[in-house]
Structures are given as structure tokens and as C-alpha cells.
Amino acid sequence: MRIAVSYQPENHFEQEAAALDIHPRLHRYPGFHSSFLPDDREVMVYLPPRYFDEPERRFATFYLHDGQNLIDPRTSFIPGQTWRVHSTSDLLTVQGVTEPVILVGIANTGLRRMAEYTPTADPKLGGGEGTQYARLLVEELKPFIDQSYRTLAGPQHTGLGGSSLGGLISLWTGFHYPDVFGRLAALSPSLWWDRRSLFTEVERLSPEPRPRIWLDMGLLEGGKHLRNAAAMARLLRRKGWNDQNLRFLRAEGGVHAESAWAERFGEVLRFLFPA
């Protein structure tokens, strides 16, 4: 469920959008094709400030779902309201708070978003193509990014994150591919999906190496969702996660919307990719 917020276009959004079209560190791949899923999708790559200044250096990479909502105010779910991942990452990098990270935004495919972001089929809602989406990430997209850019390819330098169903598929993928994604961000994850089937998966799996996990839920997202998130945090701690590799946040005033996730994105970067 998304919370709609009224929005009136403002000139600075138009200026921001125009600047993105000529931004030298933003690269777009509008028709990324997969052999695992029927729809092509846009992939955006945002390079850190030091990428061109240090030509011998390699960089960590953070893959993020729902790419339309990350940077461009023209394509976001609520026009003008994005996660602002580029400006937040730039600021924290320049301040020396986080390491410079290559951000990779993977656009969802609209009506097929639910199917692609769900690893199992829900009895009422369907879905269940998340296993194929994970193969797209692991077998197609990550090799393309590693070949095209100066990345640090190991799991300790590679993150995967998203919100809502994007948080769900991030956790599932990280637990099944710990040798690929060693940093996971699940913002307001849809842990209710398919009768909480992810809990069963996490219970039976013991990924090695153990990924570093950011998990959160807004206090205004509903008691059921807060309880689910807290239960996941307890399960992870029982399986050996601690304060060094797990951060669980109950976000004060947090709602299920891009604006809330934008506010927390800086904290996510600080925890997953500290300087």
C-alpha cells in the first residue's frame, strides 16, 4: 500500500530533472534485456564523485530496486518525490562519512512489479517470479556492471536494497546468494507476503558469509508490520546476527512512502558502507 501525497510541480524540480539529463556521472541503459523475464527495464548507474578523479580505484556497488523512484523526479511514483540517493550519497562521501559507492537503480516493470519482487506465490495475490528476478541480478546485471565499471566485485563490497516488496526480495536474494550480496537493506519490507513465507526461508538457511543487514519499519505503518519486522530482527539475532552486522530501526513518524525512505537512506549508507 502506498500513501498518496498531493504534489504541485515546482520550478526547482524541473531544474533538477534538466540537470540529470546532462549529468556526467549518471548513465542510463533504457532497455536492459533479460533472458529470464519477458520485460526489458531501465538501469541507471550513478557514479561517486571520486570515480573520474581516481582512475585506478575500484568502488563498492549498491543495487537498488524501483529505480524510477531513486533519482529522477519525472519518473517517481509521486512526481517530484524521490529517494534522493544521488545527493545523499554525494554529501556523505564528500563529508567522509561513507565510502564512495556506485549506485545501480533497477527500474520495476509496472504491472509485473509484484510478480518480480516476490520469491513465492501468494495464495490470493499470485506472484512468485522473484527467483527469476534474482537470476537477472546475479547472472546478467551484476556481470554487466562489473565489466563496464571499476567495481570491487566481492560480496563484502556489494549491496542490494529496496523498500516494501523490494525489501522482501532483497532479503530473499541475499540469503540465497550470500557469495554475491554481502550488504542488504530492507526498508519497510513486505514480510507478510505469502503467509510470512520468508521467515521459513530465513529459519532454514545459514548463509556464509553472513550478510550485513539494515532492517526498518515506520511507526506509522501499522502494528502488524511493526510486529513482523521486530520478529524478523529477533530471528536474525537468534541465528547469530549482532549489533555489528544487524541494525533494526523503528522509524519515528515513518510512513510507507518514498519521502520516508529518502529520510532514512543516509542512515542506511552509514551502516552498510561506512568510511
C-alpha positions in Angstrom: 0.0 0.0 0.0 1.4 3.5 -0.9 0.4 6.7 0.8 -0.5 9.3 -1.8 0.6 12.8 -1.2 -0.6 15.8 -3.1 2.0 17.4 -5.2 2.3 20.7 -7.1 5.1 20.9 -9.6 7.8 23.4 -8.7 10.4 25.0 -10.8 13.3 23.5 -8.9 12.0 20.0 -9.7 12.1 21.0 -13.4 15.6 22.3 -13.0 16.7 19.2 -11.2 15.3 17.0 -13.9 17.0 19.0 -16.7 20.3 18.8 -14.8 20.0 15.0 -14.7 19.8 14.8 -18.4 23.4 16.1 -18.8 24.9 14.8 -15.5 28.3 13.3 -16.4 28.1 10.7 -13.5 24.6 9.4 -14.3 24.4 6.7 -17.0 21.2 5.3 -18.3 20.5 1.9 -20.0 16.9 2.2 -21.1 16.4 -1.3 -22.5 18.3 -3.8 -20.3 17.2 -7.2 -21.6 17.0 -10.4 -19.6 16.7 -14.0 -20.8 14.9 -14.9 -17.5 12.0 -12.4 -17.6 9.8 -11.1 -20.5 10.1 -7.3 -20.0 13.1 -5.0 -20.6 13.8 -2.4 -18.0 15.8 0.7 -17.5 19.0 0.5 -15.4 20.6 3.7 -14.1 24.2 3.9 -12.8 25.3 6.8 -10.6 29.0 7.1 -10.1 30.5 8.6 -6.9 32.4 11.9 -7.0 35.8 10.3 -7.0 35.2 7.9 -9.8 36.8 10.1 -12.5 39.3 11.7 -10.1 40.9 8.4 -9.1 41.1 6.4 -12.4 42.9 3.4 -10.7 40.5 3.0 -7.9 37.7 0.4 -7.7 34.4 1.0 -5.8 31.7 -0.7 -3.9 28.3 -1.1 -5.5 24.8 -0.8 -4.2 22.0 -2.2 -6.3 18.6 -0.7 -5.6 15.1 -1.8 -6.8 12.3 0.6 -8.0 14.8 2.6 -9.9 12.2 5.1 -11.1 11.9 6.4 -7.5 15.5 6.9 -6.7 16.7 10.0 -8.6 14.5 11.3 -11.3 11.5 13.4 -10.2 9.8 12.9 -13.5 9.5 9.1 -13.1 8.9 8.7 -9.4 5.7 7.1 -8.1 4.7 10.5 -6.7 6.1 13.1 -9.2 8.8 15.1 -7.6 9.2 12.8 -4.6 12.4 10.6 -4.9 14.8 8.9 -2.5 17.4 11.5 -3.5 20.0 8.7 -3.4 22.5 10.6 -5.5 22.6 13.8 -3.5 22.6 11.9 -0.2 25.4 9.6 -1.3 27.5 12.5 -2.7 27.1 14.5 0.5 28.1 11.7 2.8 31.0 10.8 0.6 32.4 14.3 0.5 32.0 14.5 4.3 34.0 11.3 4.6 31.2 9.6 6.5 30.7 6.8 3.9 32.9 5.2 1.3 32.2 6.2 -2.3 29.7 3.8 -3.8 28.4 3.2 -7.3 24.6 3.2 -7.1 22.7 1.0 -9.6 19.0 1.6 -9.9 16.9 -1.1 -11.5 13.5 0.1 -12.7 10.5 -2.0 -11.9 8.3 -3.1 -14.8 5.0 -1.6 -13.7 2.2 -4.2 -13.5 4.7 -7.0 -13.2 6.5 -5.4 -10.3 4.6 -7.6 -7.7 5.4 -10.8 -9.6 9.1 -10.0 -10.0 9.6 -8.8 -6.4 8.0 -11.9 -4.8 10.0 -15.1 -4.4 6.9 -17.3 -3.7 3.3 -17.2 -4.9 0.7 -15.9 -2.5 -2.5 -17.9 -2.5 -4.6 -14.8 -3.2 -2.3 -12.4 -5.0 -0.2 -14.7 -7.1 3.4 -13.6 -7.9 6.4 -15.8 -7.4 8.8 -14.8 -10.2 11.4 -13.4 -7.7 13.6 -16.4 -8.2 14.0 -15.4 -11.9 14.5 -11.8 -11.0 17.3 -12.8 -8.6 18.9 -14.7 -11.5 18.7 -11.5 -13.6 20.6 -9.6 -10.9 23.2 -12.3 -10.3 23.8 -13.8 -13.7 23.1 -10.8 -16.0 23.1 -7.4 -14.4 26.0 -7.7 -11.9 28.3 -9.2 -14.6 27.4 -6.3 -16.9 28.1 -3.7 -14.2 31.4 -5.4 -13.2 32.6 -5.4 -16.8 31.5 -1.9 -17.5 32.7 -0.1 -14.4 35.6 -0.3 -11.9 33.8 -2.2 -9.2 35.0 -4.1 -6.1 33.2 -7.3 -7.1 33.2 -9.3 -3.9 30.2 -9.7 -1.6 31.7 -7.6 1.1 31.6 -4.6 -1.3 28.2 -5.4 -3.0 24.9 -4.3 -1.6 21.3 -4.9 -2.5 18.3 -3.0 -1.2 14.8 -1.8 -1.6 11.5 -0.9 0.1 8.2 -2.8 0.6 8.3 -5.7 -1.8 11.7 -4.5 -2.8 12.8 -5.1 0.8 11.3 -8.6 0.7 13.2 -9.6 -2.5 16.4 -8.1 -1.2 16.4 -10.3 1.9 15.4 -13.4 0.0 18.1 -12.8 -2.7 20.8 -12.0 -0.1 20.1 -15.2 1.8 20.2 -17.3 -1.3 23.2 -15.6 -2.9 25.4 -14.6 0.1 28.5 -15.0 -2.1 27.2 -12.2 -4.3 25.5 -9.7 -2.0 27.0 -9.1 1.4 25.2 -5.9 2.3 21.3 -5.9 2.5 18.9 -3.1 3.0 15.2 -3.9 3.7 13.2 -0.7 4.3 9.6 -1.4 5.3 9.8 -4.9 3.9 6.6 -6.7 3.0 7.2 -9.6 5.4 3.5 -10.5 5.4 3.8 -11.9 1.8 2.6 -15.5 1.3 1.8 -16.1 4.9 5.2 -14.9 6.1 7.0 -17.5 4.0 10.3 -15.6 4.2 10.5 -16.5 7.9 10.6 -20.1 7.0 13.4 -19.4 4.4 15.5 -17.5 6.9 15.0 -20.1 9.5 16.3 -22.9 7.4 19.2 -21.1 5.7 22.6 -20.2 7.2 24.3 -18.0 4.6 28.0 -17.8 4.5 29.5 -15.3 4.5 26.8 -13.7 6.7 25.5 -10.5 5.1 25.3 -7.2 7.0 21.6 -6.2 7.2 19.7 -3.0 7.6 16.1 -3.6 8.6 13.5 -1.0 9.4 9.8 -0.2 9.7 8.0 3.1 10.2 6.0 3.5 13.4 3.0 4.8 11.3 3.0 1.7 9.0 0.7 -0.4 11.2 1.1 -2.7 14.2 1.1 -5.9 12.1 4.0 -4.7 10.0 6.0 -3.5 13.0 5.5 -6.8 14.7 6.6 -8.7 11.6 9.8 -6.6 11.4 10.6 -7.0 15.0 10.0 -10.7 14.7 12.5 -10.9 11.8 15.1 -8.9 13.8 14.7 -11.4 16.7 15.0 -14.4 14.3 18.2 -13.0 12.8 19.7 -12.4 16.2 18.8 -15.9 17.3 20.7 -17.1 14.2 23.8 -15.2 15.2 23.4 -11.6 13.9 24.5 -8.9 16.4 24.8 -5.1 16.6 27.9 -5.2 14.2 26.0 -6.8 11.3 22.4 -6.1 12.0 20.6 -2.7 12.5 16.9 -2.7 13.2 15.2 0.7 13.3 11.7 1.6 14.3 11.4 4.8 12.4 9.7 7.6 14.3 6.9 9.1 12.2 7.8 6.8 9.3 5.1 6.1 6.7 5.1 3.8 3.7 6.3 6.3 1.1 9.3 7.5 -0.8 9.7 10.5 1.4 10.2 8.4 4.5 12.7 6.1 2.8 14.6 9.1 1.5 14.9 10.4 5.1 16.4 7.1 6.2 18.7 6.4 3.2 21.6 8.3 4.7 21.5 6.1 7.8 21.4 3.0 5.5 24.5 4.1 3.8 26.3 4.9 7.1 25.6 1.4 8.4 26.2 -0.6 5.2 29.1 1.4 3.7 30.9 3.3 6.5 34.1 5.1 5.5 
